[in-house]
């Protein structure tokens, strides 16, 4: 396990499949994983809902082999 710090960068509205979410953008400090992540800008961004569930509705990540975007499909 790696302990890391993160910042709440901003409050944003995220729309996924016509669903609108009020979110907080959280950016973890990934400096300890420099050999795995890309070197330009934040390599991991996570958008959490601001409601009582704090669901991660969107995740963007950049690695040495490419970038990925994950979006919430359902939460049941």
Secondary structure by P-SEA (a helix, b strand, c coil): cccccccccbbbbbbccccccbbbbbbccccccccccccccccbbbbbbccccccccbbbbbcccbbbbbbbcccc
